[in-house]
Amino acid sequence: MTRRNFAGATAGALMAADGKIRLAVVGGGFGTQFYWHEHPGCQVAAVTDLHSDRRRALRDTYQCDSVYESMEDMLAKRKDLDAVAIFSGAPDHVRHAVECMRRGLHVISAVPACMTLEDAALLKETKEKTGMRYMMAETSYYRQAAIYARELFEKGGFGQIHYSEVEYYHDGNREQMIADRKSLYYNPDGTNSWRQMLPPMLYPTHSLGFVMGVTRERIQEVACLGWGDQRMIAQFPANRYKNPFVNEFALMKTDKGHMVRCNVFWQIAADGERAQWFGEKGSLYMAKSGFHGDMWHPRYGKPAAVSVPNYWATGRLPDPAIGRLPEKMRHDSGHGGSHTFLAAEFIQALLEKREPTVDVYEALAMTTPGIVAHQSALRGGEQMKVPRFDRGV
Ligand SMILES: NC(=O)c1ccc[n+]([C@@H]2O[C@H](COP(=O)([O-])OP(=O)(O)OC[C@H]3O[C@@H](n4cnc5c(N)ncnc54)[C@H](O)[C@@H]3O)[C@@H](O)[C@H]2O)c1
């Protein structure tokens, strides 16, 4: 396998247009935050959004003048693209990813990979039939503390991790913003967004990314409870998902028999994505960003602060298959420094003709347990089996 490493490369050495990945970006909200233009092996060749202000944001961020009014229009007109970064709303991910892969385009998709088990099967089948590469942009995978935990686990530092607590809290109860139709629950044009009454467990990947992203285990069984807040439900009568819950709490069992407590809450006086991993030899407590530091508690010793490196500052990633961050991308970025790593990993994987780290199987392993968890919550906490979507299964 030819492996190109852009760590020390100068832009001049990589100017040949045919050596670059021609990437299109769909979605000018979160999709503006990925620094594609800083990777010397990537050219942002087209951008698109349904809203004009977001098209402008994409054009300005990525310095790309090939702007389209929809992904469909772009795909019909552009035959020279290599890959598409899909940052449309969650319910559109599978439709958009499948459309792109069927047209011979590699895909990186925002989370979650899918929202139904049928779509999980379709995504896997399409990836396998077309042979295109697929990556999910799970930010928890490249949070600096998650990289640290993964490295420690791979070196045997934890021994077995028999229990993990993983959580994603995104408080949406900002009443004035909701009244002004300015919150995430509304699109830029004031129409209802896909986030209104989204079942929390249909968005499980920021929590489960801390499980698959460290031990690579799979969830086999889940039992989940949900809590619904009548005020919130009354605020959003459309309720397209017919969902009665704003917070969901699940207990999960992995294929190694280990336990996971996984929360996704939309209404809570807390914020952010966090994990604690409890191992045979010690436990790692991830800091709540902005508060106290990360902490390691050795089994037979005293807990002490650990200094998690800023991997983005050095460009160093423990996994040698990934190479190093290009010089220009060695800066802090969103969600715990993860954005530059996600972008660089996708481009590197395409250049090196290999599967990316968070490939379709990892993506579905992080996503599908939540789909079953929500079904369990609707059945009052029944313990349910989670089907596998791995290679050859
Ligand atoms: N930490 C994280 O990983 C993280 C954080 C925020 C958002 N996200 C994910 O990123 C995605 C985007 O988030 P957002 O907040 O910007 O969502 P959003 O709903 O505000 O924006 C989606 C954009 O996609 C555009 N779009 C939809 N269909 C299109 C089409 N056919 N052609 C062109 N454009 C189209 C819409 O016009 C819209 O502007 C979501 O799926 C979300 O789940 C992930």
Ligand as a Chemical Component Dictionary entry (heavy atoms), coordinates in Angstrom:
data_LIG
# 
_chem_comp.id                   LIG 
_chem_comp.type                 NON-POLYMER 
_chem_comp.pdbx_formal_charge   0 
_chem_comp.three_letter_code    LIG 
# 
loop_
_chem_comp_atom.comp_id 
_chem_comp_atom.atom_id 
_chem_comp_atom.alt_atom_id 
_chem_comp_atom.type_symbol 
_chem_comp_atom.charge 
_chem_comp_atom.model_Cartn_x 
_chem_comp_atom.model_Cartn_y 
_chem_comp_atom.model_Cartn_z 
_chem_comp_atom.pdbx_ordinal 
LIG N1  N1  N 0  -20.553 16.800 17.421 1  
LIG C1  C1  C 0  -21.060 16.470 16.258 2  
LIG O1  O1  O 0  -20.640 15.509 15.661 3  
LIG C2  C2  C 0  -22.203 17.265 15.660 4  
LIG C3  C3  C 0  -22.502 18.557 16.117 5  
LIG C4  C4  C 0  -23.503 19.283 15.456 6  
LIG C5  C5  C 0  -24.184 18.708 14.380 7  
LIG N2  N2  N 1  -23.878 17.441 13.989 8  
LIG C6  C6  C 0  -24.561 16.818 12.848 9  
LIG O2  O2  O 0  -24.218 17.536 11.676 10 
LIG C7  C7  C 0  -25.323 17.628 10.802 11 
LIG C8  C8  C 0  -25.570 19.070 10.434 12 
LIG O3  O3  O 0  -25.874 19.774 11.615 13 
LIG P1  P1  P 0  -26.526 21.224 11.559 14 
LIG O4  O4  O 0  -26.658 21.691 12.938 15 
LIG O5  O5  O -1 -25.799 22.069 10.581 16 
LIG O6  O6  O 0  -27.963 20.816 10.968 17 
LIG P2  P2  P 0  -29.006 21.727 10.208 18 
LIG O7  O7  O 0  -30.253 20.949 10.082 19 
LIG O8  O8  O 0  -29.026 23.081 10.832 20 
LIG O9  O9  O 0  -28.344 21.934 8.767  21 
LIG C9  C9  C 0  -28.408 20.977 7.740  22 
LIG C10 C10 C 0  -28.209 21.736 6.433  23 
LIG O10 O10 O 0  -28.242 20.802 5.359  24 
LIG C11 C11 C 0  -28.851 21.455 4.264  25 
LIG N3  N3  N 0  -29.410 20.467 3.329  26 
LIG C12 C12 C 0  -30.366 19.536 3.576  27 
LIG N4  N4  N 0  -30.660 18.861 2.457  28 
LIG C13 C13 C 0  -29.876 19.372 1.478  29 
LIG C14 C14 C 0  -29.738 19.092 0.077  30 
LIG N5  N5  N 0  -30.471 18.153 -0.511 31 
LIG N6  N6  N 0  -28.830 19.805 -0.621 32 
LIG C15 C15 C 0  -28.098 20.777 -0.012 33 
LIG N7  N7  N 0  -28.188 21.076 1.298  34 
LIG C16 C16 C 0  -29.069 20.391 2.028  35 
LIG C17 C17 C 0  -29.962 22.286 4.898  36 
LIG O11 O11 O 0  -30.332 23.344 4.050  37 
LIG C18 C18 C 0  -29.321 22.754 6.188  38 
LIG O12 O12 O 0  -28.772 24.050 6.095  39 
LIG C19 C19 C 0  -26.498 17.000 11.532 40 
LIG O13 O13 O 0  -26.739 15.736 11.013 41 
LIG C20 C20 C 0  -26.059 16.868 12.960 42 
LIG O14 O14 O 0  -26.543 15.679 13.505 43 
LIG C21 C21 C 0  -22.905 16.725 14.593 44 
# 
loop_
_chem_comp_bond.comp_id 
_chem_comp_bond.atom_id_1 
_chem_comp_bond.atom_id_2 
_chem_comp_bond.value_order 
_chem_comp_bond.pdbx_ordinal 
LIG N1  C1  SING 1  
LIG C1  O1  DOUB 2  
LIG C1  C2  SING 3  
LIG C2  C3  SING 4  
LIG C2  C21 DOUB 5  
LIG C3  C4  DOUB 6  
LIG C4  C5  SING 7  
LIG C5  N2  DOUB 8  
LIG N2  C6  SING 9  
LIG N2  C21 SING 10 
LIG C6  O2  SING 11 
LIG C6  C20 SING 12 
LIG O2  C7  SING 13 
LIG C7  C8  SING 14 
LIG C7  C19 SING 15 
LIG C8  O3  SING 16 
LIG O3  P1  SING 17 
LIG P1  O4  DOUB 18 
LIG P1  O5  SING 19 
LIG P1  O6  SING 20 
LIG O6  P2  SING 21 
LIG P2  O7  DOUB 22 
LIG P2  O8  SING 23 
LIG P2  O9  SING 24 
LIG O9  C9  SING 25 
LIG C9  C10 SING 26 
LIG C10 O10 SING 27 
LIG C10 C18 SING 28 
LIG O10 C11 SING 29 
LIG C11 N3  SING 30 
LIG C11 C17 SING 31 
LIG N3  C12 SING 32 
LIG N3  C16 SING 33 
LIG C12 N4  DOUB 34 
LIG N4  C13 SING 35 
LIG C13 C14 SING 36 
LIG C13 C16 DOUB 37 
LIG C14 N5  SING 38 
LIG C14 N6  DOUB 39 
LIG N6  C15 SING 40 
LIG C15 N7  DOUB 41 
LIG N7  C16 SING 42 
LIG C17 O11 SING 43 
LIG C17 C18 SING 44 
LIG C18 O12 SING 45 
LIG C19 O13 SING 46 
LIG C19 C20 SING 47 
LIG C20 O14 SING 48 
# 
